[in-house]
Amino acid sequence: MKHDSHSVSSNAWVQLYQARRITSDPQSRPPGRPPSLVPRHKVGLTLSKGEMAELTKWQNRLAKMVGRKISLGETVGIISRICSARLQLVPGEKARNLEELVQMLITTE
């Protein structure tokens, strides 16, 4: 795997995921659910069986790679950030349809 001069851990969004995992001393906080260090938003999605299966596969792959459970939200967040980085490598041309857009994203030149 090739890395540029910026390491993956220097990405702010990776640091946000890591910050969410930090737990405080249980005796020093009030009872109840602790507030999140990083604000999160609950969303509703309608996914096909195939889309859900793909997300589950990625969730399991990522969990194996990092050696801990990965939430579905983290999975979607990581995949969307990877797509954003990939999109920066695609020429600025406009896709005529969804199929062409996908092809632009997955084709390496």
C-alpha positions as CSV (number, residue, x, y, z in Angstrom):
1,M,0.0,0.0,0.0
2,K,1.4,3.4,-1.0
3,H,1.2,6.3,1.4
4,D,1.8,10.0,0.6
5,S,3.7,12.4,2.8
6,H,0.6,12.6,5.1
7,S,0.1,9.5,7.3
8,V,-3.5,8.2,7.6
9,S,-3.4,8.9,11.3
10,S,-3.0,12.6,10.5
11,N,-6.4,12.8,9.0
12,A,-8.8,14.8,11.2
13,W,-11.7,12.4,10.6
14,V,-9.6,9.4,11.7
15,Q,-8.7,11.3,14.9
16,L,-12.4,12.0,15.5
17,Y,-13.2,8.2,15.4
18,Q,-10.3,7.6,17.8
19,A,-11.6,10.4,20.1
20,R,-15.0,8.7,20.3
21,R,-13.3,5.6,21.8
22,I,-11.7,7.5,24.7
23,T,-13.5,6.7,27.9
24,S,-13.3,8.8,31.1
25,D,-12.8,7.6,34.6
26,P,-16.2,6.2,35.6
27,Q,-16.0,7.7,39.1
28,S,-15.5,11.2,37.8
29,R,-18.6,11.5,35.7
30,P,-22.3,11.8,36.7
31,P,-24.7,8.9,36.3
32,G,-26.3,8.2,32.9
33,R,-25.0,8.1,29.4
34,P,-21.9,10.3,29.0
35,P,-22.1,13.0,26.4
36,S,-20.3,12.2,23.2
37,L,-17.0,14.0,22.5
38,V,-17.9,14.2,18.9
39,P,-21.5,15.2,18.1
40,R,-23.3,12.4,16.1
41,H,-26.6,12.5,14.1
42,K,-29.0,9.6,13.9
43,V,-30.2,9.0,10.4
44,G,-32.7,6.6,8.8
45,L,-31.8,4.8,5.6
46,T,-33.6,2.5,3.3
47,L,-31.2,-0.1,1.9
48,S,-31.6,-3.1,-0.3
49,K,-30.5,-6.6,0.9
50,G,-27.5,-6.3,-1.4
51,E,-26.5,-2.9,-0.1
52,M,-26.8,-4.0,3.5
53,A,-24.8,-7.1,2.8
54,E,-22.0,-5.0,1.3
55,L,-22.0,-2.7,4.3
56,T,-21.9,-5.7,6.6
57,K,-19.0,-7.2,4.6
58,W,-17.1,-3.9,4.9
59,Q,-17.9,-3.6,8.6
60,N,-16.4,-7.1,9.2
61,R,-13.4,-6.5,7.0
62,L,-12.6,-3.2,8.8
63,A,-13.1,-4.8,12.2
64,K,-10.7,-7.6,11.3
65,M,-8.1,-5.1,10.1
66,V,-8.2,-2.9,13.2
67,G,-8.8,-5.7,15.7
68,R,-11.9,-4.3,17.3
69,K,-15.6,-3.9,16.6
70,I,-16.5,-1.2,14.1
71,S,-19.9,0.3,14.2
72,L,-22.1,0.6,11.1
73,G,-21.8,4.4,11.4
74,E,-18.0,4.2,11.5
75,T,-18.1,1.9,8.5
76,V,-20.2,4.3,6.4
77,G,-18.1,7.3,7.6
78,I,-14.8,5.5,6.6
79,I,-16.2,4.4,3.2
80,S,-17.5,7.9,2.5
81,R,-14.1,9.5,3.4
82,I,-12.3,7.0,1.1
83,C,-14.7,7.9,-1.7
84,S,-14.1,11.6,-1.2
85,A,-10.3,11.0,-1.4
86,R,-10.9,8.8,-4.6
87,L,-13.1,11.5,-6.1
88,Q,-10.2,14.0,-5.8
89,L,-8.2,11.8,-8.2
90,V,-11.0,11.8,-10.9
91,P,-10.8,14.4,-13.6
92,G,-13.3,17.3,-13.1
93,E,-15.6,16.1,-15.9
94,K,-19.3,15.6,-15.3
95,A,-20.8,12.1,-15.5
96,R,-23.8,11.7,-17.9
97,N,-25.4,9.1,-15.6
98,L,-25.0,7.0,-12.5
99,E,-23.3,4.2,-14.4
100,E,-20.7,6.6,-15.8
101,L,-20.1,8.1,-12.4
102,V,-19.4,4.7,-10.8
103,Q,-17.1,3.8,-13.7
104,M,-15.2,7.1,-13.2
105,L,-14.7,6.3,-9.5
106,I,-13.5,2.7,-9.9
107,T,-11.4,3.0,-13.1
108,T,-7.7,3.8,-12.4
109,E,-5.7,5.6,-15.1
